[in-house]
């Protein structure tokens, strides 16, 4: 089946989940390769089987090279410990899952494979390059380009929301999550990839260390009953993926060119994955 036909099949089966951003009404039918709302507004699926819900292009710092490196490293298992912990937080029954800031889609793909349920999953990102790469994955998930602050989804349309290292729009999350639904947010902890951070930035640099206090506090202010727990593990870096690991994270963006070159020439054997997982049942 062609990707565009696969996308149309997903949209047709889950039409009630999508809303028109012009008049905020749910789309009510599919015509050819287009979503159409009652007022006649329509959006076309592209050949990759995804939809761009943005009305103008957005420039992001996540270029094709960085996303390709990220795909390689995540496929090799860097986040698998995180994904196992997130999977344990989700209900064991089939869910309608929204992946916020899906990037190139690998975390969502691997999460769905771990769950082995008949989940209905949508991943979205503001990065068109990321979503284009996500559509290449062998997964039943649907991917779209969309704005976090104005989600193209109807009220109470998801059973679960997952978020890996992405910004949040809590009012929108509360709108699209069903009563009794589950929200799982993953944020870096102080030890996350600290070996890279310490290699790329000197002691007197504010980037030499990291604290997530403000992010955690904002989440807890919105969800006072949320639980949180920290996980940490060391990941052995495949020798051929060390440079990709350096390039997949924004950490290297602000480092001096000579420091980046030094880091590339000084391979590490392992790196620490250290995150806080916050969960709320709506």
Backbone as CSV, one residue per row, in Angstrom:
resi,resn,N_x,N_y,N_z,CA_x,CA_y,CA_z,C_x,C_y,C_z
1,UNK,0.833,-1.195,0.000,0.000,0.000,0.000,0.876,1.256,0.000
2,UNK,0.565,2.227,-0.858,1.312,3.473,-0.887,1.121,4.236,0.415
3,UNK,2.121,5.049,0.759,2.049,5.804,2.005,0.832,6.722,2.057
4,UNK,0.519,7.363,0.944,-0.622,8.279,0.946,-1.929,7.522,1.178
5,UNK,-2.029,6.316,0.621,-3.237,5.509,0.833,-3.312,4.995,2.270
6,UNK,-2.148,4.677,2.822,-2.096,4.267,4.228,-2.546,5.418,5.130
7,UNK,-2.094,6.635,4.796,-2.496,7.810,5.569,-3.986,8.079,5.463
8,UNK,-4.532,7.941,4.260,-5.969,8.144,4.061,-6.776,7.123,4.857
9,UNK,-6.305,5.877,4.873,-6.994,4.835,5.638,-7.016,5.188,7.121
10,UNK,-5.888,5.698,7.643,-5.833,6.090,9.054,-6.797,7.239,9.319
11,UNK,-6.747,8.265,8.478,-7.616,9.427,8.654,-9.092,9.020,8.602
12,UNK,-9.426,8.182,7.654,-10.819,7.753,7.489,-11.315,7.010,8.729
13,UNK,-10.455,6.150,9.276,-10.842,5.366,10.449,-10.902,6.211,11.723
14,UNK,-10.188,7.329,11.730,-10.094,8.142,12.953,-10.466,9.596,12.700
15,UNK,-11.422,9.789,11.822,-11.797,11.134,11.384,-12.213,12.034,12.538
16,UNK,-12.881,11.469,13.536,-13.410,12.272,14.647,-12.320,12.877,15.522
17,UNK,-11.072,12.441,15.348,-9.984,12.947,16.183,-9.424,14.275,15.676
18,UNK,-9.729,14.641,14.434,-9.106,15.813,13.810,-10.086,16.971,13.719
19,UNK,-9.583,18.198,13.954,-10.428,19.386,13.836,-9.797,20.389,12.882
20,UNK,-10.653,21.139,12.206,-10.227,22.196,11.311,-9.769,23.389,12.143
21,UNK,-8.595,23.918,11.862,-8.055,25.027,12.635,-8.569,26.381,12.167
22,UNK,-9.360,26.409,11.085,-9.957,27.666,10.629,-11.185,27.996,11.471
23,UNK,-12.042,27.008,11.680,-13.282,27.253,12.437,-13.414,26.358,13.672
24,UNK,-12.373,25.562,13.949,-12.339,24.686,15.128,-13.440,23.621,15.138
25,UNK,-13.975,23.295,13.977,-14.960,22.227,13.879,-14.276,20.921,13.473
26,UNK,-14.816,19.792,13.926,-14.244,18.519,13.492,-14.400,18.344,11.981
27,UNK,-13.393,17.753,11.358,-13.551,17.378,9.955,-14.642,16.314,9.874
28,UNK,-15.458,16.375,8.809,-16.574,15.412,8.766,-16.512,14.423,7.613
29,UNK,-15.584,14.633,6.655,-15.438,13.604,5.633,-14.104,13.731,4.916
30,UNK,-13.756,12.662,4.192,-12.548,12.623,3.381,-12.974,12.601,1.923
31,UNK,-12.368,13.468,1.136,-12.649,13.515,-0.299,-11.341,13.319,-1.053
32,UNK,-11.207,12.199,-1.720,-9.947,11.904,-2.388,-8.825,11.782,-1.380
33,UNK,-7.848,12.675,-1.478,-6.737,12.689,-0.529,-6.814,13.895,0.394
34,UNK,-8.033,14.373,0.647,-8.203,15.590,1.439,-9.144,15.400,2.617
35,UNK,-8.793,16.062,3.715,-9.686,16.185,4.866,-10.589,17.390,4.624
36,UNK,-11.883,17.248,4.862,-12.823,18.339,4.588,-13.714,18.563,5.810
37,UNK,-13.862,19.834,6.198,-14.722,20.166,7.349,-16.096,20.600,6.839
38,UNK,-17.097,20.742,7.725,-18.454,21.098,7.296,-18.531,22.421,6.540
39,UNK,-17.569,23.330,6.792,-17.574,24.621,6.104,-16.822,24.591,4.775
40,UNK,-16.319,23.421,4.407,-15.658,23.284,3.123,-14.158,23.505,3.146
41,UNK,-13.597,23.829,4.322,-12.140,23.964,4.404,-11.510,22.576,4.255
42,UNK,-10.403,22.501,3.538,-9.803,21.191,3.347,-8.281,21.258,3.405
43,UNK,-7.697,20.128,3.812,-6.254,19.957,3.850,-5.911,18.666,3.119
44,UNK,-4.844,18.718,2.342,-4.448,17.558,1.543,-3.351,16.753,2.229
45,UNK,-3.453,15.458,2.157,-2.336,14.607,2.561,-1.264,14.674,1.480
46,UNK,0.000,14.617,1.904,1.072,14.597,0.916,1.418,13.156,0.539
47,UNK,2.358,13.003,-0.382,2.704,11.673,-0.881,3.307,10.780,0.202
48,UNK,3.813,11.412,1.267,4.396,10.642,2.366,3.333,10.138,3.341
49,UNK,2.081,10.518,3.103,0.992,10.048,3.953,0.814,10.838,5.227
50,UNK,1.326,12.075,5.254,1.164,12.926,6.432,0.470,14.225,6.034
51,UNK,0.138,15.030,7.031,-0.530,16.314,6.797,0.255,17.421,7.478
52,UNK,0.350,18.564,6.818,0.945,19.757,7.416,-0.189,20.691,7.833
53,UNK,-0.386,20.827,9.154,-1.462,21.671,9.665,-1.036,23.122,9.866
54,UNK,0.222,23.454,9.569,0.700,24.824,9.737,0.344,25.646,8.505
55,UNK,-0.002,26.920,8.733,-0.350,27.769,7.592,0.842,28.548,7.056
56,UNK,2.007,28.360,7.668,3.225,28.970,7.142,4.421,28.123,7.560
57,UNK,5.488,28.247,6.800,6.686,27.469,7.086,7.350,27.950,8.370
58,UNK,7.931,27.018,9.103,8.621,27.332,10.357,10.052,26.803,10.267
59,UNK,10.998,27.659,10.575,12.394,27.226,10.590,12.736,26.653,11.962
60,UNK,13.341,25.486,11.981,13.776,24.880,13.233,15.267,24.575,13.140
61,UNK,15.873,24.353,14.300,17.306,24.070,14.345,17.625,22.608,14.062
62,UNK,16.587,21.811,13.936,16.790,20.377,13.735,16.913,20.076,12.247
63,UNK,18.150,20.014,11.763,18.358,19.785,10.337,18.405,18.293,10.022
64,UNK,18.474,17.997,8.726,18.420,16.602,8.280,19.551,15.771,8.864
65,UNK,20.747,16.362,8.951,21.911,15.629,9.459,21.726,15.249,10.925
66,UNK,21.250,16.200,11.716,21.033,15.930,13.136,19.959,14.859,13.330
67,UNK,18.885,14.969,12.560,17.793,14.008,12.677,18.234,12.614,12.244
68,UNK,19.067,12.544,11.212,19.574,11.244,10.753,20.451,10.608,11.826
69,UNK,21.283,11.423,12.477,22.118,10.908,13.566,21.249,10.419,14.714
70,UNK,20.223,11.169,15.010,19.302,10.794,16.088,18.629,9.458,15.770
71,UNK,18.202,9.283,14.535,17.570,8.030,14.122,18.513,6.847,14.365
72,UNK,19.772,6.984,13.970,20.738,5.895,14.130,20.933,5.534,15.605
73,UNK,21.108,6.554,16.447,21.415,6.303,17.859,20.212,5.736,18.602
74,UNK,19.028,6.265,18.314,17.831,5.770,19.006,17.462,4.368,18.528
75,UNK,17.709,4.087,17.255,17.470,2.736,16.743,18.408,1.741,17.417
76,UNK,19.606,2.206,17.792,20.574,1.340,18.485,20.222,1.141,19.956
77,UNK,19.223,1.914,20.473,18.721,1.618,21.812,18.999,2.620,22.912
78,UNK,19.495,3.813,22.596,19.814,4.784,23.644,18.641,5.039,24.583
79,UNK,17.443,5.154,24.050,16.261,5.503,24.855,15.465,4.291,25.329
80,UNK,15.918,3.074,25.053,15.078,1.912,25.351,14.726,1.807,26.832
81,UNK,15.656,2.163,27.703,15.347,2.149,29.134,14.274,3.156,29.490
82,UNK,14.302,4.319,28.860,13.258,5.333,29.059,11.920,4.803,28.560
83,UNK,11.938,4.228,27.372,10.699,3.745,26.760,10.061,2.633,27.583
84,UNK,10.875,1.770,28.159,10.336,0.715,29.020,9.649,1.315,30.245
85,UNK,10.255,2.359,30.809,9.672,3.009,31.980,8.371,3.725,31.613
86,UNK,8.344,4.373,30.453,7.122,5.045,30.005,6.023,4.029,29.719
87,UNK,6.388,2.937,29.071,5.409,1.889,28.783,4.761,1.370,30.059
88,UNK,5.555,1.252,31.124,5.039,0.758,32.406,4.041,1.728,33.025
89,UNK,4.113,3.004,32.642,3.198,4.011,33.187,1.865,4.037,32.445
90,UNK,1.831,3.499,31.242,0.615,3.554,30.429,-0.303,2.372,30.736
91,UNK,-1.604,2.556,30.577,-2.540,1.434,30.751,-2.185,0.291,29.802
92,UNK,-2.487,-0.914,30.210,-2.146,-2.087,29.398,-3.167,-2.332,28.294
93,UNK,-4.309,-1.639,28.353,-5.304,-1.769,27.298,-4.926,-0.891,26.109
94,UNK,-5.510,-1.180,24.944,-5.236,-0.397,23.732,-5.603,1.068,23.970
95,UNK,-4.719,1.949,23.532,-4.874,3.381,23.786,-4.878,4.184,22.489
96,UNK,-5.491,5.362,22.570,-5.268,6.393,21.559,-4.167,7.283,22.116
97,UNK,-2.985,7.243,21.494,-1.789,7.884,22.040,-1.360,9.056,21.167
98,UNK,-1.063,10.171,21.809,-0.485,11.339,21.139,0.949,11.502,21.601
99,UNK,1.879,11.536,20.646,3.293,11.759,20.941,3.625,13.209,20.595
100,UNK,3.903,13.996,21.618,4.157,15.425,21.461,5.615,15.658,21.073
101,UNK,5.853,16.407,20.004,7.215,16.655,19.569,7.895,15.376,19.154
102,UNK,7.270,14.648,18.259,7.711,13.289,17.906,9.075,13.252,17.232
103,UNK,9.556,14.386,16.711,10.858,14.402,16.044,10.866,13.497,14.826
104,UNK,11.843,12.599,14.748,11.913,11.676,13.606,11.186,10.367,13.880
105,UNK,10.458,10.290,15.002,9.483,9.231,15.213,9.950,7.936,15.853
106,UNK,11.251,7.743,16.022,11.740,6.464,16.533,11.238,6.133,17.943
107,UNK,11.216,7.092,18.895,10.697,6.728,20.218,9.267,6.199,20.179
108,UNK,8.401,6.835,19.386,7.021,6.366,19.298,6.970,4.985,18.659
109,UNK,7.708,4.784,17.596,7.723,3.477,16.947,8.137,2.380,17.919
110,UNK,9.207,2.621,18.679,9.723,1.596,19.585,8.792,1.408,20.793
111,UNK,8.159,2.481,21.238,7.194,2.362,22.335,6.017,1.488,21.917
112,UNK,5.487,1.710,20.730,4.358,0.905,20.249,4.751,-0.559,20.103
113,UNK,5.979,-0.803,19.637,6.442,-2.188,19.483,6.574,-2.874,20.837
114,UNK,7.040,-2.138,21.851,7.166,-2.693,23.204,5.798,-3.036,23.783
115,UNK,4.826,-2.150,23.543,3.491,-2.361,24.113,2.772,-3.523,23.437
116,UNK,2.985,-3.681,22.133,2.372,-4.774,21.387,0.860,-4.803,21.584
117,UNK,0.259,-3.609,21.549,-1.183,-3.471,21.669,-1.755,-2.944,20.355
118,UNK,-3.058,-2.925,20.254,-3.704,-2.349,19.064,-3.921,-0.857,19.287
119,UNK,-2.835,-0.162,19.587,-2.932,1.270,19.858,-3.170,2.056,18.571
120,UNK,-3.853,3.171,18.717,-3.985,4.152,17.643,-3.094,5.318,18.036
121,UNK,-2.071,5.597,17.247,-1.066,6.574,17.669,-0.842,7.648,16.615
122,UNK,-0.700,8.882,17.112,-0.365,10.024,16.264,0.849,10.717,16.857
123,UNK,1.838,10.972,16.028,2.992,11.752,16.443,3.015,13.050,15.653
124,UNK,3.277,14.170,16.326,3.350,15.431,15.591,4.586,16.202,16.021
125,UNK,5.028,17.071,15.150,6.179,17.920,15.428,6.076,19.170,14.569
126,UNK,6.710,20.239,15.008,6.730,21.463,14.205,7.772,21.366,13.094
127,UNK,8.669,20.377,13.212,9.732,20.178,12.236,9.236,19.322,11.073
128,UNK,9.138,19.938,9.901,8.732,19.193,8.712,9.761,18.123,8.369
129,UNK,11.048,18.452,8.554,12.113,17.478,8.266,11.978,16.253,9.161
130,UNK,11.656,16.469,10.432,11.477,15.360,11.352,10.315,14.479,10.960
131,UNK,9.186,15.096,10.637,7.995,14.330,10.265,8.222,13.578,8.958
132,UNK,8.904,14.208,8.005,9.212,13.501,6.752,10.024,12.240,7.023
133,UNK,10.971,12.329,7.953,11.777,11.164,8.304,10.929,10.125,9.045
134,UNK,10.015,10.596,9.887,9.151,9.684,10.646,8.271,8.844,9.725
135,UNK,7.840,9.421,8.610,6.957,8.684,7.707,7.659,7.507,7.035
136,UNK,8.984,7.454,7.138,9.728,6.329,6.556,9.728,5.101,7.460
137,UNK,9.294,5.268,8.702,9.331,4.169,9.661,8.253,3.129,9.361
138,UNK,8.551,1.897,9.708,7.588,0.811,9.583,6.756,0.784,10.864
139,UNK,5.669,1.517,10.858,4.818,1.635,12.031,3.398,1.993,11.608
140,UNK,2.435,1.665,12.457,1.058,2.024,12.174,0.698,3.422,12.612
141,UNK,1.659,4.148,13.199,1.391,5.504,13.675,1.220,6.469,12.508
142,UNK,0.452,7.515,12.750,0.257,8.587,11.772,1.061,9.792,12.228
143,UNK,1.709,10.479,11.289,2.555,11.618,11.637,2.064,12.883,10.946
144,UNK,2.182,14.009,11.666,1.716,15.287,11.134,2.621,16.422,11.586
145,UNK,2.656,17.483,10.790,3.326,18.722,11.173,2.276,19.616,11.816
146,UNK,2.524,20.024,13.057,1.515,20.797,13.768,2.164,21.646,14.851
147,UNK,1.396,22.620,15.325,1.847,23.560,16.340,1.359,23.105,17.713
148,UNK,2.285,22.967,18.624,1.979,22.553,19.991,0.897,23.418,20.638
149,UNK,0.899,24.717,20.349,-0.012,25.656,21.007,-1.405,25.663,20.389
150,UNK,-1.576,25.000,19.253,-2.877,24.983,18.573,-3.044,23.636,17.892
151,UNK,-3.383,22.640,18.682,-3.409,21.268,18.191,-4.604,21.011,17.275
152,UNK,-4.379,20.305,16.169,-5.459,20.028,15.222,-6.278,18.798,15.600
153,UNK,-6.542,18.649,16.892,-7.259,17.486,17.388,-8.466,17.916,18.211
154,UNK,-9.500,17.106,18.183,-10.739,17.440,18.873,-10.619,17.230,20.381
155,UNK,-11.531,17.819,21.117,-11.526,17.708,22.572,-11.649,16.243,22.997
156,UNK,-10.885,15.897,24.037,-10.967,14.573,24.658,-10.812,13.437,23.646
157,UNK,-9.864,13.602,22.712,-9.704,12.603,21.660,-8.620,11.571,21.938
158,UNK,-7.831,11.766,23.024,-6.732,10.841,23.319,-6.872,10.239,24.712
159,UNK,-6.505,8.949,24.807,-6.463,8.263,26.100,-5.157,8.575,26.828
160,UNK,-4.085,8.753,26.067,-2.765,8.978,26.657,-1.966,9.976,25.820
161,UNK,-1.163,10.766,26.513,-0.214,11.672,25.867,1.169,11.338,26.399
162,UNK,2.137,11.204,25.495,3.523,10.998,25.907,4.368,12.128,25.334
163,UNK,5.409,12.484,26.079,6.225,13.634,25.687,7.674,13.379,26.092
164,UNK,8.549,13.294,25.115,9.959,13.031,25.370,10.772,14.301,25.100
165,UNK,11.213,14.968,26.160,12.127,16.110,26.032,11.548,17.261,25.198
166,UNK,10.248,17.436,25.214,9.626,18.470,24.385,9.005,19.563,25.242
167,UNK,8.819,20.750,24.666,8.056,21.788,25.364,6.618,21.327,25.567
168,UNK,5.908,22.008,26.451,4.528,21.618,26.766,3.571,22.778,26.556
169,UNK,2.310,22.431,26.295,1.213,23.403,26.250,0.087,22.778,27.057
170,UNK,0.114,23.012,28.363,-0.733,22.231,29.259,-2.229,22.458,29.044
171,UNK,-2.632,23.667,28.658,-4.053,23.889,28.408,-4.531,23.053,27.223
172,UNK,-3.693,22.942,26.206,-4.050,22.100,25.065,-4.064,20.627,25.460
173,UNK,-3.103,20.210,26.275,-3.087,18.818,26.736,-4.378,18.495,27.488
174,UNK,-4.783,19.414,28.360,-6.004,19.190,29.145,-7.233,19.134,28.245
175,UNK,-7.187,19.866,27.157,-8.323,19.876,26.227,-8.442,18.563,25.449
176,UNK,-7.329,18.040,24.946,-7.417,16.875,24.062,-7.353,15.542,24.802
177,UNK,-7.001,15.557,26.089,-6.918,14.311,26.853,-8.271,13.969,27.462
178,UNK,-8.655,12.717,27.348,-9.930,12.265,27.903,-9.909,12.313,29.430
179,UNK,-11.065,12.494,30.072,-11.127,12.343,31.529,-10.627,10.955,31.921
180,UNK,-9.762,10.902,32.911,-9.179,9.629,33.305,-7.999,9.215,32.446
181,UNK,-7.617,10.072,31.512,-6.494,9.757,30.630,-5.155,9.903,31.334
182,UNK,-4.094,9.478,30.660,-2.749,9.454,31.235,-1.818,10.376,30.455
183,UNK,-1.067,11.198,31.180,-0.036,12.046,30.588,1.302,11.654,31.190
184,UNK,2.279,11.353,30.321,3.624,10.998,30.775,4.622,11.947,30.118
185,UNK,5.338,12.701,30.944,6.333,13.650,30.437,7.717,13.227,30.916
186,UNK,8.661,13.165,29.987,10.047,12.797,30.296,10.925,14.037,30.145
187,UNK,11.674,14.358,31.208,12.592,15.504,31.161,13.985,15.044,31.579
188,UNK,15.026,15.683,31.045,16.381,15.319,31.460,16.593,15.623,32.940
189,UNK,17.392,14.813,33.600,17.844,15.094,34.961,19.299,15.573,34.876
190,UNK,19.870,15.897,36.014,21.193,16.534,36.017,22.285,15.671,35.406
191,UNK,22.107,14.342,35.457,23.144,13.457,34.935,22.985,13.078,33.479
192,UNK,21.966,13.619,32.807,21.684,13.212,31.431,22.832,13.597,30.495
193,UNK,23.443,12.596,29.875,24.569,12.789,28.950,25.639,13.717,29.534
194,UNK,25.855,13.613,30.841,26.769,14.555,31.489,28.197,14.432,30.947
195,UNK,28.559,13.267,30.478,29.906,13.098,29.922,30.115,14.008,28.706
196,UNK,29.093,14.122,27.869,29.189,15.013,26.710,29.214,16.470,27.149
197,UNK,28.328,16.807,28.071,28.239,18.185,28.562,29.579,18.634,29.155
198,UNK,30.174,17.791,29.963,31.435,18.145,30.628,32.597,18.202,29.642
199,UNK,32.501,17.432,28.567,33.545,17.451,27.552,33.448,18.706,26.674
200,UNK,32.226,19.136,26.395,32.013,20.231,25.448,32.066,21.621,26.077
201,UNK,31.843,21.714,27.403,31.773,23.028,28.037,32.674,23.096,29.271
202,UNK,33.405,24.194,29.437,34.303,24.335,30.590,33.532,24.499,31.893
203,UNK,34.249,24.340,32.997,33.626,24.413,34.324,32.871,25.714,34.559
204,UNK,33.378,26.815,34.009,32.743,28.104,34.271,31.583,28.410,33.318
205,UNK,31.249,27.464,32.454,30.128,27.668,31.540,28.823,27.226,32.194
206,UNK,27.738,28.005,32.012,26.448,27.575,32.569,25.940,26.278,31.950
207,UNK,26.486,25.902,30.792,26.065,24.669,30.130,26.828,23.440,30.621
208,UNK,27.791,23.655,31.529,28.566,22.525,32.058,27.687,21.612,32.910
209,UNK,26.664,22.186,33.525,25.720,21.405,34.326,24.294,21.737,33.885
210,UNK,23.346,20.932,34.350,21.940,21.142,33.979,21.039,20.849,35.167
211,UNK,20.028,21.693,35.352,19.014,21.471,36.377,17.637,21.585,35.740
212,UNK,16.717,20.705,36.124,15.389,20.703,35.515,14.309,21.279,36.434
213,UNK,14.721,21.968,37.498,13.786,22.403,38.538,12.586,23.174,37.986
214,UNK,12.837,24.138,37.097,11.744,24.984,36.601,10.733,24.173,35.801
215,UNK,11.218,23.249,34.988,10.328,22.424,34.173,9.469,21.526,35.061
216,UNK,10.097,20.898,36.045,9.372,20.019,36.963,8.355,20.815,37.780
217,UNK,8.755,21.971,38.264,7.849,22.791,39.063,6.626,23.228,38.263
218,UNK,6.835,23.584,37.003,5.704,24.008,36.168,4.747,22.842,35.926
219,UNK,5.299,21.663,35.694,4.444,20.489,35.496,3.634,20.214,36.758
220,UNK,4.285,20.228,37.915,3.601,19.925,39.167,2.578,20.997,39.523
221,UNK,2.816,22.235,39.090,1.835,23.294,39.332,0.556,23.030,38.536
222,UNK,0.707,22.464,37.348,-0.460,22.140,36.534,-1.112,20.830,36.947
223,UNK,-0.306,19.914,37.496,-0.812,18.589,37.880,-0.297,18.240,39.279
224,UNK,-0.895,18.818,40.309,-0.386,18.622,41.681,-0.394,17.174,42.151
225,UNK,-1.225,16.332,41.554,-1.309,14.930,41.987,-0.367,14.020,41.193
226,UNK,0.435,14.597,40.316,1.331,13.787,39.484,2.384,13.085,40.330
227,UNK,2.813,11.943,39.831,3.927,11.230,40.450,5.180,11.482,39.617
228,UNK,6.327,11.342,40.235,7.568,11.476,39.482,8.603,10.504,40.020
229,UNK,9.370,9.947,39.122,10.475,9.109,39.555,11.632,9.253,38.576
230,UNK,12.821,9.058,39.094,14.035,9.242,38.315,14.596,7.884,37.920
231,UNK,15.053,7.776,36.689,15.742,6.559,36.258,17.106,6.945,35.697
232,UNK,18.049,6.047,35.834,19.406,6.310,35.361,20.055,5.001,34.939
233,UNK,20.734,5.032,33.816,21.482,3.854,33.371,22.608,4.313,32.442
234,UNK,23.632,3.495,32.360,24.726,3.770,31.440,24.498,2.999,30.149
235,UNK,24.712,3.676,29.050,24.530,3.062,27.730,25.881,2.943,27.050
236,UNK,26.226,1.724,26.663,27.487,1.486,25.965,27.357,1.989,24.530
237,UNK,28.250,2.874,24.138,28.162,3.538,22.835,28.807,2.667,21.757
238,UNK,28.052,2.248,20.756,28.685,1.545,19.635,29.741,2.454,19.001
239,UNK,30.917,1.900,18.733,32.035,2.718,18.248,31.689,3.514,16.995
240,UNK,30.888,2.908,16.122,30.574,3.588,14.864,29.483,4.640,15.013
241,UNK,28.914,4.779,16.221,27.841,5.753,16.435,28.247,6.882,17.378
242,UNK,29.500,6.905,17.792,29.918,7.939,18.747,29.732,9.352,18.185
243,UNK,30.169,9.587,16.969,30.023,10.919,16.379,28.545,11.250,16.174
244,UNK,27.742,10.272,15.805,26.297,10.502,15.680,25.692,10.899,17.021
245,UNK,26.154,10.280,18.107,25.675,10.645,19.437,25.988,12.111,19.730
246,UNK,27.184,12.544,19.390,27.545,13.949,19.585,26.643,14.877,18.776
247,UNK,26.317,14.481,17.571,25.588,15.354,16.658,24.072,15.314,16.839
248,UNK,23.554,14.309,17.556,22.105,14.178,17.687,21.519,15.090,18.753
249,UNK,22.368,15.679,19.575,21.877,16.488,20.695,22.239,17.952,20.504
250,UNK,21.373,18.857,20.947,21.694,20.291,20.862,22.920,20.688,21.675
251,UNK,23.417,19.801,22.515,24.575,20.124,23.350,25.753,20.636,22.528
252,UNK,25.941,20.078,21.337,27.144,20.436,20.576,27.005,21.771,19.844
253,UNK,25.768,22.302,19.750,25.561,23.521,18.963,26.391,24.702,19.465
254,UNK,26.393,24.900,20.786,27.051,26.081,21.329,28.513,25.899,21.680
255,UNK,29.036,24.701,21.482,30.440,24.450,21.833,31.366,25.059,20.788
256,UNK,32.558,25.426,21.217,33.552,25.977,20.299,33.939,24.923,19.255
257,UNK,34.215,25.362,18.026,34.587,24.391,16.971,35.771,23.514,17.371
258,UNK,36.759,24.103,18.027,37.921,23.300,18.408,37.562,22.283,19.496
259,UNK,36.591,22.648,20.350,36.137,21.718,21.384,35.340,20.581,20.754
260,UNK,34.512,20.911,19.764,33.776,19.878,19.047,34.735,18.892,18.372
261,UNK,35.774,19.431,17.739,36.751,18.568,17.066,37.468,17.677,18.064
262,UNK,37.798,18.243,19.224,38.452,17.461,20.272,37.527,16.343,20.754
263,UNK,36.248,16.673,20.948,35.285,15.682,21.427,35.128,14.541,20.414
264,UNK,35.085,14.892,19.137,34.941,13.867,18.102,36.152,12.945,18.064
265,UNK,37.305,13.482,18.404,38.539,12.693,18.363,38.812,11.942,19.664
266,UNK,37.902,12.093,20.650,38.092,11.459,21.961,36.869,10.604,22.295
267,UNK,36.723,9.458,21.661,35.525,8.633,21.849,35.328,8.198,23.304
268,UNK,34.075,8.199,23.715,33.698,7.687,25.032,33.201,6.250,24.887
269,UNK,33.381,5.472,25.937,32.919,4.085,25.914,31.430,3.982,26.262
270,UNK,30.964,4.889,27.113,29.569,4.845,27.535,29.097,6.244,27.911
271,UNK,27.804,6.376,28.012,27.211,7.659,28.373,26.051,7.393,29.319
272,UNK,25.754,8.350,30.191,24.696,8.187,31.182,23.369,8.743,30.678
273,UNK,22.329,7.939,30.805,20.959,8.387,30.535,20.288,8.560,31.893
274,UNK,19.887,9.789,32.194,19.333,10.121,33.509,18.157,11.064,33.302
275,UNK,16.957,10.587,33.584,15.753,11.382,33.335,14.785,11.289,34.505
276,UNK,13.863,12.240,34.532,12.735,12.194,35.457,11.480,11.943,34.638
277,UNK,10.691,10.983,35.075,9.442,10.644,34.407,8.285,11.080,35.302
278,UNK,7.455,11.985,34.774,6.319,12.507,35.534,5.031,12.002,34.901
279,UNK,4.149,11.490,35.728,2.930,10.864,35.250,1.718,11.412,35.979
280,UNK,0.663,11.687,35.226,-0.599,12.110,35.835,-1.730,11.349,35.183
281,UNK,-2.691,10.959,35.992,-3.926,10.355,35.490,-5.004,11.404,35.612
282,UNK,-5.467,11.869,34.484,-6.338,13.039,34.396,-7.664,12.848,35.160
